[in-house]
Amino acid sequence: MRYSCIIVEDEVLAQDILVKYIHAFSSLQLVQTFGNASEALAYLNDNTVDIIFLDINMPELSGIEFLKLVKGKPQIIITTAYSEYALEGYEYAVCDYLLKPIRYERFLKAVNIAIERIGKHVVQNLSSNEQLPGHLFIKEDQQVHKISFDNLLYIQGMGNYLKVFLADKKVIVTRTTIIEIEEQLPANLFSRVHKSFIVSLKAISKISFGQIDIDAVLIPIGATYKQEVMKKIKAVGINKNA
C-alpha cells in the first residue's frame, strides 16, 4: 500500500531533502509540494492525503494556524528548526516532529509512526458487521506487542506517551495518546475513568470513595466520567461504595 503525502515548506533546501527522502521510501507517494500554507489549504479543500510534512515557521499563514484550519484527519509531521514550536503542535495531535537539519533515520521513524496511526484508523472504520479481534497491537521502540484484552489491566496517559499495565506484571511504554488507544478498545470491556486513565472493567476488584482498585493500585474516577463509569460497572456487577 502507498500513502499519499504533501510537503508544506517554504525553505527550498528543506523541500529538496524531504523530496529525496520521500522518493527513497517506496510506501510514500508525493503528490504535491507547497511553498506556503495557504496554497496547501486550498488544495486540501478538494483533495485528501494521508500524510502532511508541515513547516511551522512560515510567512502569511503559520504552521500552527494551518493546523487549526485543516480539515479531515491527515497525519501531520512537523518540520521545524525550533523545538518549542513543535511542542505547541502536539496540542493539535500531530504524530511527530522533525528538527532541522532532518536526518533520514529520524524521518523513517516519523513516517512509521504516521503509517501506524493510519492503520489504527482503518481498524476504527471497520463496519459493525465485522468481528473485532480480542487484542490490539502496541508499538514500543522497535517492537510491536500483541496484547490480549484479557491481559490488559489499565492504561495511564502521560501526554503523548502511555504506560500499559498488564496482568502478567509487564509494563509497556508507547508513544501515542490516550484518545487514540481508547478508540481501539471495546466499550463493553474498557472504560475511560479519568483524563489520564482507562481501565479494564473485568480487572476491577473494588470501588470505594471515588477510586477504583485494580491489582492493589488505586485509580481515581474523574468527575466528568463518573456517571458513565458507574453505569458500566453496574452492568458488570462489581461491589462498590462510590
N, C-alpha and C positions, 0 to 999 in steps of 0.2 A: 504494500500500500504506500502511496506517495501523499505527502502532506503539503498543501499549498501554503505559500508564505509570501509576505511582502516586507520590504525594508522601508522604514521611515527615518531618514537620517540626512542631515544637511552637510555633513563633512564627507568630501569626496574620498579621502583616504579610508575612512571607516566604512563607507559604502563598498569600496573595492575589496576590502578584507572580508566583509560579510558575504559578498557575491562569490568570492573564491571559496570560502568555507561551505556555503550552501551547495555550490556545484560539486563539491567533493563528497557531499553527503547524499547518497543515492535515494534516500527516502524523502528528501525535500524537493519541492518544485517551486522555484522562484517565479512568481507571476508578474511582479511589478516592483519598481524602486521609486521612492518619492523623496524629493528634497525638502518638503515641508509637510507638516501635519494636516493642513487644510486640504491639500490635494488628496491625501490619503483618506480623509473623512469622506470627501466627495465620491471617491472610488468605492468605498465600503457601503455607501448608500444603495448601490446597485449590485454589489458583489460580496461574496463571503470568502473568507480564507481561514485556514486552520491556525496559523502562527504569524505573529507580527513582531518584527525586530524594531524596537522603538527607542529613538534617542529622546532624552529628557530635555536637554537644554537647546531649544530651537527658537528662532525668531518667529514673530507673529503669533503662532499658537504653540505653546509648550507641550511637552510630552504628558505632563500631569493634566493639563486642560484637555488634551486628546483623550486620555483615559476616562475622563468624566463624560465625554460625548459619544464615544464609540459604541455602536450597537452590536448585538449578538454576543457570542461568548468565544471570541478567538483567544488563543493562548498568547499572552504578552511576555516577551523577553526584553527587558530594558537594557539599552546600551548607553553607558554614561562614563564620564571621567570623574564624576563626583559621587561618592558613596552615599552622602546624605540625601541626594535626590532619589537614589534607588530605594532607600528605606521608606521614603514617603510613598513611593509607588506601590509598596506592599499593601497599603490601605485599599487599593483597588484590585487586589487578588492577582497581581502579576505572578507568573510562575517562577521567574528567576531574573537576575540581573547580571550583566557582563560589564566589568570595569575595563575601560580602555587603557592601554592597548590590549585588544582582545586576543587571548591565547586560544589555539584550536582545541586543546583538550578541555578548556573551560566552556567553549562553545558547544562541544559534544555533550557535556553534562547538562547544559541548559536545554538543549534540544531533546534529549532523552526524557527530561522532566516534563516538557511540554507534550511529547508523544504519549507518555504515561497518563497524563491528565486527559488527553483526548480519548484514550482507551476507556477511562473511567466514565466519561460522558456517554460513550457508546453503550456501556452496560446500563447506565441510568435510563437510556431511551428504549430499552427492550420493551416489547409490548407486554401487556398484563397477562397474555395467554402463555408466555414463555416461562418456564420454571427457573427461578433464580437458584444459584448454587448455594451450598451450605458453608461457604467460605469466602474469603477475599484475599487478594494478593497485596502485600505491603512491601515497599522497597526500603531497604536500609543499606546505605552506602552502595556497594556494588552487588548486593544480594537482593533477591526477591523472595519473600517468605509467603508460603501458603498458610493462612491462618483459618482454622476451623472456627465457626461461630461458637461451638461448644467450649472451645479453649480460651475464648476471649472474655476476660473479666470486666475490665473497664479501660477507658482511654482518657488521657489527660492532655489537654491542649496547652501549648506554650508558644503563642504567636504563630509562626509559620512552621512549627515543629510539633510533633505529637509523641507522647510516650504511650505505648500499647502494652498493657499488663495482661499476662496470660496465666491460666490456671497451672501450667507446668513451671511457674516461677520465672519464666523468661520475661524480659522487658525489651521491647523493640522501639528504637527511636527512628522516626521517619520524617522527611520533610514534606509536609502537606498541611492543610488546615482542617480544623475540626468540622467545618461545614462540609467540606468535600468528602470526608470519610463517613460522616453521618448519612449522606445521600446513598452510600453503598450498603448500609446496614438495614435489615428488615425491621420495620417499625414495631412488629409484634414481638420481637426478641430483644430489642435495644431501645434505650430512651435517653435523650439529652436531659440531664437533670440540673445542669449548671452551664454557664457560658464556657466553662473550661473542662466539663466532664460529660462523657457518655458512658452508660453502664449497661451491663447485661442484666436483664430482668431476672433471669434464672439464677444468676450468681448472688443476688441479694439475699442475705441471711436475716437482716433485721432493719427496720426503720424506726427511729425514735428521735424526738427533739429536732426535727428538720434535717436529720442526717441519715445517710444510707451506709449500712455496714456490709462491706464485701471483703471477705478474706481478712477480717480484723482491721481493715482500713476504713476510716470514716470519711465519707464524701458528702459535701454539703448539697442541699437542694436549693436552687435559686428560686427566688420569689416568682419570677416570670414563668418558671417551668413547673411549679408545684402542682397546679391543677391537672395538667396533662399527665404528669408522672403518677400522681395518686390514682388517676383513672386507670392507667395501665397496670399499676400494682394491685389494684382491687381485682382486676380480671385474672391476674396471676395467683392471687390469694396468699399474700405474704403477711406475716404477723407484723403489725405496725402500731406505733403510738406517735404519729406525726402531728 
